[in-house]
Amino acid sequence: MRRLRGGTAAAVVLMCAVTVSGCAEQVTGAGAGTGSGPGATAGGGAALAAARSLPVKGRAPKTGYDREKFGTAWADTDSNACDTRDDILKRDLDQVRFTGGHCKVSYGVLESDPYSGKDVTYRRGSSKVDIDHMVALSDAWQKGAKYWDAGKRIALANDPLNLLAVDASTNRSKGDGDTATWLPPNKAYRCTYVAAQVAVKKKYELWVSAAEKAAMEKVLTACPGQRLPSGGNPTKAPGRFHAG
């Protein structure tokens, strides 16, 4: 399965304290980590500890939200000449075939879809596969992104850390739900899913509601060894990209 393929190089800093414990390796910086997908893991701490560290505030009004505030859909922010949607399809599907070159995915199989657990076939033009923003853009807007500049919003919308190829019908039951209101029906994936949401919210300095944080902690308490994903793109898109 290709769900963990691809990524950016880690930005690793050795932090040396003047103690008998010596040096501790820490992953730092936007886009830190050895993988770009939500399954990539960091050495920076467990997902449960990270969830507990997230700031809690009330949900801000949805007033002013528009998808265009996060830029054109699937912008090529990593400048690899392929749009973000195709990048994620290439990463997450098996048996991938292309139309003209190595960008446009024409066919693939999502083996054991994370949300439903079933196999889903992707065919360009009549797709049963969605690319989900695990932290929904509307949810992000209401929990901090409303106050960001366009570059940061565009980065979030196209960050592989926040994107996952999933079964379309299952995904569309989610809407813009957070952990408190929606979890994947596939219970075996819930720890990984919630850890990914925690990682994105921590990376982009988004807050959570009290109910959301309680739900995150409830899920992750059942898997205290769950690692925190890392990686993805920088938290600011290149200046050539603009949002509405």
HELIX and SHEET records of a PDB file:
HELIX    1   1 ALA A   47  SER A   53  1                                   7    
HELIX    2   2 ARG A   67  PHE A   70  5                                   4    
HELIX    3   3 THR A   84  ASP A   92  1                                   9    
HELIX    4   4 LEU A  137  GLN A  142  1                                   6    
HELIX    5   5 ALA A  145  TYR A  147  5                                   3    
HELIX    6   6 ALA A  150  ALA A  157  1                                   8    
HELIX    7   7 PRO A  160  ASN A  162  5                                   3    
HELIX    8   8 ALA A  168  ASN A  171  1                                   4    
HELIX    9   9 LYS A  187  TYR A  189  5                                   3    
HELIX   10  10 ARG A  190  LYS A  203  1                                  14    
HELIX   11  11 ALA A  210  THR A  221  1                                  12    
SHEET    1   A 2 VAL A  12  CYS A  16  0                                        
SHEET    2   A 2 CYS A  23  VAL A  27 -1                                        
SHEET    1   B 2 THR A  41  ALA A  46  0                                        
SHEET    2   B 2 ARG A 227  PRO A 229 -1                                        
SHEET    1   C 3 ASP A  94  PHE A  98  0                                        
SHEET    2   C 3 VAL A 105  LEU A 110 -1                                        
SHEET    3   C 3 VAL A 120  ARG A 123 -1                                        
SHEET    1   D 2 VAL A 129  HIS A 133  0                                        
SHEET    2   D 2 LEU A 163  ASP A 167 -1                                        
END                                                                             
